[in-house]
Amino acid sequence: APALVQRLVELSDDCKTFVRCDGAWLEGSVASAWGSEAGLKTSPPPGAFAFEMPQLCVTAKGKTSDPLPDAYSVEAANAVGSQRRAMCRVFLSDPPVDPNASTSEVADDSSSSSSSSSTPDIDRDAYSLKFDILDLALAPAKGTAIVTFPTFADGAADERVSCVVRAPAESPTCWMDLPIAVGLDEGGIRKPVSMSDVVVEKVGTDANVGDAARSRNRQEWRADVRGAEKEGDVATETEGAVAEAARKKLDELKKQGL
């Protein structure tokens, strides 16, 4: 057991070299923070990053896993005081073999030119990890690590990162998850603002808002039109066109009962 813990600590420390965080890592040994509650003994301070306890996972032969819970729900994250910001997933088994893949070289030039001009056949089921929403399938080799970021900076889950693991019929797929959590600020993840949270208040007085203001504006408009009619002798051609357009608009309003 001590040797296993030491190896997991070394693996976690290696992850720090290629996972860039916008905060400080939790001080002390990585293993000293591990616990059974959300993988940590206590939640990290706000803005501090820490590795949760690694998890060994497996998908049985010929099976496909449920969507992996890489991020906590808002309620669960607020309860434990942290949210998973990144996930380092290390695969411990090879992907299924693509039967359509060929390693042989084509000898003659005619065959080579024809193969280069056509799209090769791909077994779209020869994958180990698939992001359903992105429609992206990967076939990582044994020892390969894939890093994803299942949440936004505000702690909300990014559904695009939701993925499943598939195992071939010949053997199970094994991998190890190394979640990286970040401590939440006081108050936790806040609920996003929706239209139900918006309160509309009336601003202004009856003089400039509502039916009284609209009635006054119509009266002033009629006065302007009548004024243009009285000054028709000295009005220019452009002013006459404007007045005519205003009269037509006024007639339309009268027909509509306004």
Secondary structure, DSSP 8 states (H G I E B T S, - for coil): -HHHHHHHHHHHHHHTTT---SS-B-SS-TGGGB-SSTTBSS---BT-EEE---EEEEE-TT-B------S--HHHHHHHTEEEEEEEEEE-S-----TT-------SHHHHHHHHHS-----TT--SEEETTTTEEE---TT-EEEE--B-TTS-B-GGG-EEEB--SSS-EEEEEEEEEEE--TT-S-----GGG------S-TTTSSHHHHHHHHHHHHHHHHHHHHTTTT--HHHHHHHHHHHHHHHHHHHTT-
